[in-house]
């Protein structure tokens, strides 16, 4: 993933501290703006895996 734009899609429903919309934890969401590009890419990759584990599709914000 090369994009480091905020992955929020305004669903913001949580299961076990993980957002069902973007796959990030509450801590990751709160610290997003302070992360550098490398850390953002790591969070995005982990978030995608979490969504897959939760049975959701990896979603993208509509343009």
Backbone torsions as a table, in degrees:
resi	resn	phi	psi	omega
1	UNK	NA	124.0	-179.3
2	UNK	-100.6	-21.9	-179.1
3	UNK	-76.6	140.2	176.6
4	UNK	-121.5	25.1	175.5
5	UNK	-70.4	153.4	178.7
6	UNK	-58.5	123.8	-176.3
7	UNK	-83.5	5.7	-177.9
8	UNK	-59.9	132.7	176.5
9	UNK	-118.9	19.2	174.4
10	UNK	62.1	33.3	172.6
11	UNK	-93.6	-49.9	170.7
12	UNK	49.4	48.3	172.0
13	UNK	-114.0	134.4	-171.9
14	UNK	-113.1	141.9	171.2
15	UNK	-131.2	120.6	-179.2
16	UNK	51.4	46.0	176.7
17	UNK	69.9	11.3	179.5
18	UNK	-115.3	129.7	178.9
19	UNK	-71.5	130.1	179.9
20	UNK	-75.7	-14.3	178.7
21	UNK	-83.7	-46.9	-174.4
22	UNK	-115.6	-15.5	177.6
23	UNK	86.8	1.3	179.9
24	UNK	-89.1	155.2	174.5
25	UNK	-79.0	163.9	178.0
26	UNK	-59.4	-38.4	179.4
27	UNK	-64.0	-42.6	179.4
28	UNK	-65.8	-39.0	178.6
29	UNK	-63.7	-45.7	-177.8
30	UNK	-63.8	-35.9	-175.8
31	UNK	-94.8	1.6	-172.8
32	UNK	-50.5	-49.3	-175.5
33	UNK	-65.6	-22.3	-178.4
34	UNK	-90.2	-10.7	-177.4
35	UNK	-78.2	147.8	174.1
36	UNK	-83.4	173.6	-175.4
37	UNK	-57.5	-41.7	-179.1
38	UNK	-63.0	-45.6	179.3
39	UNK	-65.8	-38.1	177.5
40	UNK	-62.3	-42.7	178.6
41	UNK	-62.6	-39.2	177.7
42	UNK	-63.0	-46.5	179.3
43	UNK	-61.1	-42.8	179.8
44	UNK	-62.7	-41.2	179.3
45	UNK	-65.6	-44.6	179.0
46	UNK	-65.6	-38.8	179.6
47	UNK	-63.5	-40.6	178.1
48	UNK	-61.4	-42.4	178.2
49	UNK	-65.0	-39.0	178.6
50	UNK	-62.8	-42.8	179.5
51	UNK	-62.5	-39.6	177.7
52	UNK	-62.8	-44.8	179.1
53	UNK	-62.0	-36.1	180.0
54	UNK	-75.5	-7.3	178.5
55	UNK	89.8	6.0	178.4
56	UNK	-95.4	160.1	175.8
57	UNK	-82.4	152.6	174.4
58	UNK	-72.4	117.0	-172.8
59	UNK	-103.3	152.5	176.5
60	UNK	-122.4	146.8	176.3
61	UNK	-65.3	133.3	177.9
62	UNK	-73.5	144.4	-175.7
63	UNK	-95.3	NA	NA
